[in-house]
Amino acid sequence: MNQLDVVGVRVEMPNNQPIVLLREVGGDRYLPIWIGPGEATAIAFAQQGMVPTRPLTHDLFKNVLEAFSQELTAIRITDLRDGVFYAELVFASGIEVSARPSDAIALALRVGAPIYGSDEVLDDAGIIIPDEQEDEVERFREFLEQISPEDFGTSQ
């Protein structure tokens, strides 16, 4: 397993499909995962430290985990089958629960849990961005600083 950082979310044109972009820590691969607008909003909220007046689903799940004294220790993006990514929530108790990567990422950002990707997933879907394209990644980060979750077309 390779640790991943969340670079951010953006809307891929021309289909207006949100993606979350992850980057391999200590490596040179990036992992783009297409996600839904609700999950894009949830991830953007968490990255920007925004707290809604009422808890979103991922905030609620975080609150339930805290109420039951359950610690989420990691999430793992474990598989890619037929164009669909799979993930697991890993708890301190040893329990593992299957999840969509977008939901797992939104939750991990809220609780501060590390995100990991399997070698197989990164080998299959990871992309290497050449040095000359690093400027584009930096522009992407700047873009992320200028958008709000509402830009994804949902109001939650």
Phi, psi and chi 1 to 4 in degrees:
 res  aa     phi    psi   chi1   chi2   chi3   chi4
   1 MET       -  141.1  -73.9  -75.2  169.4      -
   2 ASN  -116.0  131.9  -59.3  -76.6      -      -
   3 GLN   -71.6  141.8 -172.1  166.2   -1.9      -
   4 LEU  -124.2  146.5  -56.4  169.4      -      -
   5 ASP  -109.3  148.6  -78.9  -23.7      -      -
   6 VAL   -85.5  116.5  178.3      -      -      -
   7 VAL   -74.5  -44.3  175.0      -      -      -
   8 GLY   155.7 -171.5      -      -      -      -
   9 VAL  -119.7  152.1  -68.1      -      -      -
  10 ARG  -154.0  169.0   67.9  174.0  -82.8 -169.3
  11 VAL  -101.4  122.5  175.4      -      -      -
  12 GLU   -82.3  127.3 -173.7   71.8   68.9      -
  13 MET   -95.2  152.5  -60.7  -51.3 -108.1      -
  14 PRO   -93.4    0.4   33.6  -34.2      -      -
  15 ASN   -83.6   -4.1  -61.1  -25.6      -      -
  16 ASN    56.1   37.9  -70.2  -31.4      -      -
  17 GLN   -99.2  121.0  178.5   68.4   39.8      -
  18 PRO   -69.1  145.8  -14.1   25.4      -      -
  19 ILE  -130.3  151.4   64.8  167.2      -      -
  20 VAL  -107.9  135.0   60.5      -      -      -
  21 LEU  -111.7  122.8 -176.5   63.4      -      -
  22 LEU  -109.5  150.9  -56.2  159.6      -      -
  23 ARG  -126.6  135.6 -170.3 -177.8   89.0 -143.2
  24 GLU   -67.6  125.7 -176.8  178.8   27.2      -
  25 VAL   -72.4  127.7  173.4      -      -      -
  26 GLY    72.7   14.2      -      -      -      -
  27 GLY  -135.6 -171.0      -      -      -      -
  28 ASP  -123.6   14.9   56.2   -1.9      -      -
  29 ARG  -100.7  147.0  -66.8 -179.3  -72.2 -173.2
  30 TYR  -116.8  148.3  -71.0   78.9      -      -
  31 LEU  -125.3  106.1 -177.3   64.1      -      -
  32 PRO   -89.0  133.8   28.9  -29.4      -      -
  33 ILE  -128.8  123.6  -59.7  175.9      -      -
  34 TRP   -75.9  134.2  -81.3 -102.9      -      -
  35 ILE  -135.0  174.1   60.5  176.0      -      -
  36 GLY   -85.2  163.3      -      -      -      -
  37 PRO   -63.7  -34.9    9.7  -15.5      -      -
  38 GLY   -64.3  -42.4      -      -      -      -
  39 GLU   -69.9  -36.1  -66.9   77.4   15.9      -
  40 ALA   -60.1  -43.1      -      -      -      -
  41 THR   -62.3  -45.1  -60.6      -      -      -
  42 ALA   -62.5  -41.3      -      -      -      -
  43 ILE   -68.1  -44.1  -68.5  168.2      -      -
  44 ALA   -62.0  -42.3      -      -      -      -
  45 PHE   -55.9  -49.3  -94.2   28.7      -      -
  46 ALA   -64.3  -42.1      -      -      -      -
  47 GLN   -64.8  -34.1  -81.9 -157.6  -63.8      -
  48 GLN   -89.5    0.0  -65.3  176.6    6.6      -
  49 GLY    69.7   21.5      -      -      -      -
  50 MET   -80.9  134.8  -64.5  177.7   67.6      -
  51 VAL  -116.7  115.4  179.2      -      -      -
  52 PRO   -69.3  158.5   23.7  -29.7      -      -
  53 THR   -63.3  -33.2   54.6      -      -      -
  54 ARG  -121.3  144.0  -60.5  -66.9  -58.3  140.9
  55 PRO   -66.0  133.6   15.4  -21.2      -      -
  56 LEU   -74.8  172.8  -60.6  175.6      -      -
  57 THR   -54.5  -44.1  -56.4      -      -      -
  58 HIS   -70.4  -32.9  -57.4   94.5      -      -
  59 ASP   -67.2  -41.6  -59.0  -55.4      -      -
  60 LEU   -60.5  -45.8  172.8   63.0      -      -
  61 PHE   -62.1  -40.8 -168.0   37.1      -      -
  62 LYS   -60.0  -44.3  172.6 -173.5  176.4  -96.3
  63 ASN   -64.4  -38.4  -65.8  -16.9      -      -
  64 VAL   -65.4  -43.4  169.2      -      -      -
  65 LEU   -58.8  -44.0  -70.0  174.9      -      -
  66 GLU   -64.0  -41.9  -70.4  172.9   -5.8      -
  67 ALA   -63.0  -33.0      -      -      -      -
  68 PHE   -98.2   10.4  -75.1   98.2      -      -
  69 SER    53.4   43.1  -60.3      -      -      -
  70 GLN  -105.4  130.0  -66.7  -62.8  -49.1      -
  71 GLU  -104.5  124.3  179.5 -173.3   -0.2      -
  72 LEU   -83.7  114.3  178.7   66.2      -      -
  73 THR   -93.7  -23.2   57.3      -      -      -
  74 ALA  -170.0  162.0      -      -      -      -
  75 ILE  -123.7  148.2   71.6  142.2      -      -
  76 ARG  -128.4  128.7  -68.8 -176.0  -95.4 -169.7
  77 ILE   -90.9  109.3  -59.0  170.9      -      -
  78 THR  -102.6  -25.0   56.8      -      -      -
  79 ASP  -155.3  158.9 -156.3    1.4      -      -
  80 LEU  -139.1  110.1  172.9   61.2      -      -
  81 ARG  -128.1  126.5  -67.2 -173.5  -56.9 -113.5
  82 ASP    52.4   39.8  -61.1  -38.6      -      -
  83 GLY    78.7    6.7      -      -      -      -
  84 VAL  -112.9  127.0  177.2      -      -      -
  85 PHE   -84.8  148.2  -72.0   91.6      -      -
  86 TYR  -126.0  146.3  -66.9   81.2      -      -
  87 ALA  -139.2  166.0      -      -      -      -
  88 GLU  -132.6  140.6  -64.5  172.7  -17.2      -
  89 LEU   -90.9  130.9  -56.1  175.2      -      -
  90 VAL  -114.3  121.4 -179.5      -      -      -
  91 PHE  -103.8  155.3  -65.3   92.8      -      -
  92 ALA   -58.1  -28.4      -      -      -      -
  93 SER   -71.8   -9.2   63.0      -      -      -
  94 GLY    97.3   -8.3      -      -      -      -
  95 ILE   -73.9  139.4  -66.2  173.1      -      -
  96 GLU  -123.5  135.8  -64.1  178.5    4.1      -
  97 VAL  -126.3  130.9  176.4      -      -      -
  98 SER   -66.9  142.2  179.1      -      -      -
  99 ALA  -153.4  159.8      -      -      -      -
 100 ARG   -72.5  140.5  -64.2 -176.5  -51.0  175.9
 101 PRO   -55.5  -38.4  -28.1   36.7      -      -
 102 SER   -62.7  -43.1   55.7      -      -      -
 103 ASP   -66.7  -42.0  -69.6  -35.3      -      -
 104 ALA   -62.5  -42.1      -      -      -      -
 105 ILE   -64.7  -45.3  -68.4  165.6      -      -
 106 ALA   -59.2  -40.1      -      -      -      -
 107 LEU   -71.4  -43.2 -174.0   57.9      -      -
 108 ALA   -58.9  -40.1      -      -      -      -
 109 LEU   -64.5  -32.9  -70.7  172.7      -      -
 110 ARG   -74.0  -33.0  -77.4  164.3  171.3   72.7
 111 VAL  -103.9   -4.4  -57.7      -      -      -
 112 GLY    77.4   24.3      -      -      -      -
 113 ALA   -83.2  144.1      -      -      -      -
 114 PRO   -71.1  155.6   24.3  -31.0      -      -
 115 ILE  -115.0  132.8  -59.1  166.1      -      -
 116 TYR  -126.2  150.4  -63.6   97.1      -      -
 117 GLY  -124.8  138.9      -      -      -      -
 118 SER   -69.1  154.9   73.6      -      -      -
 119 ASP   -57.6  -41.4  -70.4  -34.4      -      -
 120 GLU   -62.4  -43.7  -65.9   80.8   13.8      -
 121 VAL   -64.1  -45.1  168.1      -      -      -
 122 LEU   -67.0  -35.3  -74.6  166.0      -      -
 123 ASP   -66.0  -39.3  -71.1  -15.8      -      -
 124 ASP   -78.6  -42.0  -71.0  -14.6      -      -
 125 ALA  -119.0   -8.3      -      -      -      -
 126 GLY   -70.5  147.9      -      -      -      -
 127 ILE  -124.5  145.7   57.1  172.7      -      -
 128 ILE  -102.1  127.9  -64.5  174.7      -      -
 129 ILE  -101.0  115.0  -61.9  176.9      -      -
 130 PRO   -58.8  157.2  -18.9   29.0      -      -
 131 ASP   -52.8  -38.7  -70.6  -20.1      -      -
 132 GLU   -68.1  -17.6   61.3  -89.9    8.5      -
 133 GLN   -95.0   -3.6  -69.3 -177.7    1.4      -
 134 GLU   -59.4  -31.1  -76.0  -67.8  -32.0      -
 135 ASP   -60.3  -37.7  -71.0  -18.5      -      -
 136 GLU   -65.7  -38.0 -173.3  170.3  -30.3      -
 137 VAL   -64.4  -40.6  172.1      -      -      -
 138 GLU   -64.1  -39.4 -173.0   55.9   37.8      -
 139 ARG   -64.4  -36.0  -75.3 -166.3  -57.5  -87.0
 140 PHE   -62.0  -44.6  177.2   56.3      -      -
 141 ARG   -61.9  -41.8  -72.8 -172.2 -178.8  128.1
 142 GLU   -62.8  -40.3  -69.5  170.9    7.1      -
 143 PHE   -59.1  -42.9  162.9   77.7      -      -
 144 LEU   -62.1  -34.2  -67.5  172.8      -      -
 145 GLU   -70.1  -18.4  -68.1  172.6    6.1      -
 146 GLN  -100.1   -6.6  -62.3  171.3   12.2      -
 147 ILE  -103.1  163.4   62.5  168.3      -      -
 148 SER  -123.8  160.8   69.8      -      -      -
 149 PRO   -56.5  -28.8  -28.1   36.5      -      -
 150 GLU   -64.3  -21.7  -69.6   80.7   19.3      -
 151 ASP   -65.3  -13.0  -66.0  -28.6      -      -
 152 PHE   -89.0    3.9  -65.6  103.0      -      -
 153 GLY    83.2   17.2      -      -      -      -
 154 THR  -125.2  151.9   61.2      -      -      -
 155 SER  -127.6  112.5   57.5      -      -      -
 156 GLN  -126.3      -  -62.1 -176.6    1.9      -
